[in-house]
Amino acid sequence: MKITIIGYSGSGKSTLAQTIGQRKHIPVLHLDQVHWLPGWVERKEIEEERIVTEFLDRNSSWVIDGNYSGICYERRLSEANHIIFMNFNRFQCLFRAWKRFRKNAGKTRDSMAPGCPERFDAEFVKWILHDGRSKKHKANYNRIAKEYSDKVILIKNQRQLTAYIQFLGPL
């Protein structure tokens, strides 16, 4: 089983990836852990690509969460058995991100790179409400939905997410 989870910031991609990994006993890679590693400036893209390529090559089953279209994106999409698109509305994402911040304020959550404490600032709010939902991003999600229509699972709200998690079965 190979699953890639994409979608808007604050929609719950990392939490769902962890849940799937635990229930199906398969390795999970959070792309936030790769992208936000400290100390990479000049060779950042090369190192990101190397880490994800090694993960894909090493595992016959996996869950990967995150968008990051510059990191093995087409390979992740084409190899995945399922592409889960977390398409929560912007206000649900903002509320979920705020709750995550309240829970993890001053700490680094498990799905983030070391040294990257949880944040909830004006720039991130703008990303959730506006910049992360640009025409370019929406067009990319629409392309994926068309190109991979046979394996895209669309989750638009908490009710659908809860139903999907129940479908996975118990731990």
Contacts in CASP RR format, 6 or more apart in sequence:
PFRMAT RR
TARGET T0000
AUTHOR 0000-0000-0000
METHOD contacts of the structure
MODEL  1
MKITIIGYSGSGKSTLAQTIGQRKHIPVLHLDQVHWLPGWVERKEIEEER
IVTEFLDRNSSWVIDGNYSGICYERRLSEANHIIFMNFNRFQCLFRAWKR
FRKNAGKTRDSMAPGCPERFDAEFVKWILHDGRSKKHKANYNRIAKEYSD
KVILIKNQRQLTAYIQFLGPL
1 24 0 8 1.000
1 26 0 8 1.000
1 61 0 8 1.000
1 81 0 8 1.000
1 82 0 8 1.000
2 61 0 8 1.000
2 62 0 8 1.000
2 63 0 8 1.000
2 79 0 8 1.000
2 80 0 8 1.000
2 81 0 8 1.000
2 82 0 8 1.000
3 17 0 8 1.000
3 20 0 8 1.000
3 62 0 8 1.000
3 63 0 8 1.000
3 64 0 8 1.000
3 80 0 8 1.000
3 81 0 8 1.000
3 82 0 8 1.000
3 83 0 8 1.000
3 84 0 8 1.000
4 63 0 8 1.000
4 64 0 8 1.000
4 65 0 8 1.000
4 66 0 8 1.000
4 76 0 8 1.000
4 77 0 8 1.000
4 80 0 8 1.000
4 82 0 8 1.000
4 83 0 8 1.000
4 84 0 8 1.000
5 13 0 8 1.000
5 16 0 8 1.000
5 17 0 8 1.000
5 63 0 8 1.000
5 64 0 8 1.000
5 65 0 8 1.000
5 66 0 8 1.000
5 83 0 8 1.000
5 84 0 8 1.000
5 86 0 8 1.000
6 13 0 8 1.000
6 65 0 8 1.000
6 66 0 8 1.000
6 67 0 8 1.000
6 83 0 8 1.000
6 84 0 8 1.000
6 85 0 8 1.000
6 86 0 8 1.000
6 141 0 8 1.000
6 144 0 8 1.000
7 13 0 8 1.000
7 66 0 8 1.000
7 67 0 8 1.000
7 85 0 8 1.000
7 86 0 8 1.000
7 87 0 8 1.000
7 141 0 8 1.000
8 86 0 8 1.000
8 87 0 8 1.000
8 88 0 8 1.000
8 90 0 8 1.000
8 93 0 8 1.000
8 128 0 8 1.000
8 132 0 8 1.000
8 133 0 8 1.000
9 93 0 8 1.000
9 97 0 8 1.000
9 124 0 8 1.000
9 127 0 8 1.000
9 128 0 8 1.000
9 132 0 8 1.000
10 88 0 8 1.000
10 93 0 8 1.000
10 94 0 8 1.000
10 96 0 8 1.000
10 97 0 8 1.000
10 100 0 8 1.000
10 128 0 8 1.000
11 86 0 8 1.000
11 87 0 8 1.000
11 88 0 8 1.000
11 92 0 8 1.000
11 93 0 8 1.000
11 96 0 8 1.000
12 86 0 8 1.000
12 88 0 8 1.000
12 96 0 8 1.000
12 161 0 8 1.000
13 65 0 8 1.000
13 66 0 8 1.000
13 86 0 8 1.000
14 30 0 8 1.000
14 32 0 8 1.000
14 65 0 8 1.000
14 66 0 8 1.000
14 109 0 8 1.000
14 111 0 8 1.000
15 111 0 8 1.000
16 65 0 8 1.000
16 84 0 8 1.000
16 86 0 8 1.000
16 161 0 8 1.000
16 164 0 8 1.000
16 165 0 8 1.000
17 28 0 8 1.000
17 30 0 8 1.000
17 63 0 8 1.000
17 64 0 8 1.000
17 65 0 8 1.000
17 111 0 8 1.000
18 28 0 8 1.000
18 110 0 8 1.000
18 111 0 8 1.000
19 165 0 8 1.000
19 168 0 8 1.000
20 26 0 8 1.000
20 28 0 8 1.000
20 63 0 8 1.000
20 168 0 8 1.000
21 27 0 8 1.000
21 28 0 8 1.000
21 63 0 8 1.000
22 171 0 8 1.000
23 168 0 8 1.000
23 169 0 8 1.000
23 170 0 8 1.000
23 171 0 8 1.000
24 61 0 8 1.000
24 63 0 8 1.000
24 168 0 8 1.000
26 59 0 8 1.000
26 61 0 8 1.000
26 62 0 8 1.000
26 63 0 8 1.000
27 55 0 8 1.000
27 59 0 8 1.000
27 61 0 8 1.000
27 62 0 8 1.000
27 63 0 8 1.000
28 62 0 8 1.000
28 63 0 8 1.000
28 64 0 8 1.000
28 65 0 8 1.000
29 52 0 8 1.000
29 55 0 8 1.000
29 62 0 8 1.000
29 63 0 8 1.000
29 64 0 8 1.000
29 65 0 8 1.000
30 64 0 8 1.000
30 65 0 8 1.000
30 66 0 8 1.000
30 110 0 8 1.000
30 111 0 8 1.000
30 112 0 8 1.000
31 52 0 8 1.000
31 64 0 8 1.000
31 65 0 8 1.000
31 66 0 8 1.000
31 67 0 8 1.000
31 68 0 8 1.000
31 71 0 8 1.000
32 66 0 8 1.000
32 111 0 8 1.000
32 112 0 8 1.000
32 113 0 8 1.000
32 116 0 8 1.000
33 111 0 8 1.000
33 112 0 8 1.000
33 113 0 8 1.000
34 48 0 8 1.000
34 51 0 8 1.000
34 52 0 8 1.000
34 68 0 8 1.000
34 71 0 8 1.000
34 113 0 8 1.000
35 48 0 8 1.000
35 68 0 8 1.000
35 71 0 8 1.000
35 113 0 8 1.000
36 112 0 8 1.000
36 113 0 8 1.000
36 116 0 8 1.000
37 47 0 8 1.000
37 113 0 8 1.000
37 114 0 8 1.000
38 113 0 8 1.000
38 114 0 8 1.000
38 115 0 8 1.000
38 116 0 8 1.000
40 47 0 8 1.000
40 48 0 8 1.000
45 70 0 8 1.000
48 68 0 8 1.000
48 70 0 8 1.000
48 71 0 8 1.000
49 70 0 8 1.000
49 71 0 8 1.000
49 72 0 8 1.000
52 64 0 8 1.000
52 71 0 8 1.000
52 72 0 8 1.000
52 76 0 8 1.000
53 72 0 8 1.000
53 75 0 8 1.000
55 62 0 8 1.000
55 64 0 8 1.000
56 62 0 8 1.000
56 72 0 8 1.000
56 75 0 8 1.000
56 76 0 8 1.000
56 79 0 8 1.000
64 76 0 8 1.000
65 111 0 8 1.000
69 140 0 8 1.000
77 83 0 8 1.000
77 144 0 8 1.000
77 147 0 8 1.000
77 148 0 8 1.000
80 148 0 8 1.000
80 151 0 8 1.000
81 151 0 8 1.000
82 151 0 8 1.000
82 152 0 8 1.000
82 153 0 8 1.000
83 144 0 8 1.000
83 148 0 8 1.000
83 151 0 8 1.000
83 152 0 8 1.000
83 153 0 8 1.000
84 152 0 8 1.000
84 153 0 8 1.000
84 155 0 8 1.000
84 164 0 8 1.000
85 141 0 8 1.000
85 144 0 8 1.000
85 145 0 8 1.000
85 152 0 8 1.000
85 153 0 8 1.000
85 154 0 8 1.000
85 155 0 8 1.000
86 155 0 8 1.000
86 161 0 8 1.000
87 141 0 8 1.000
87 154 0 8 1.000
87 155 0 8 1.000
87 156 0 8 1.000
88 96 0 8 1.000
88 155 0 8 1.000
88 156 0 8 1.000
88 157 0 8 1.000
89 156 0 8 1.000
89 157 0 8 1.000
90 128 0 8 1.000
90 129 0 8 1.000
90 133 0 8 1.000
92 157 0 8 1.000
92 158 0 8 1.000
93 128 0 8 1.000
94 125 0 8 1.000
94 128 0 8 1.000
94 129 0 8 1.000
97 120 0 8 1.000
97 124 0 8 1.000
97 128 0 8 1.000
98 120 0 8 1.000
100 109 0 8 1.000
100 118 0 8 1.000
101 118 0 8 1.000
101 119 0 8 1.000
101 120 0 8 1.000
103 118 0 8 1.000
104 117 0 8 1.000
104 118 0 8 1.000
105 117 0 8 1.000
105 118 0 8 1.000
106 117 0 8 1.000
106 118 0 8 1.000
107 117 0 8 1.000
107 118 0 8 1.000
108 114 0 8 1.000
108 115 0 8 1.000
108 116 0 8 1.000
108 117 0 8 1.000
108 118 0 8 1.000
109 118 0 8 1.000
112 118 0 8 1.000
144 152 0 8 1.000
145 152 0 8 1.000
145 154 0 8 1.000
153 164 0 8 1.000
154 160 0 8 1.000
155 161 0 8 1.000
155 164 0 8 1.000
END
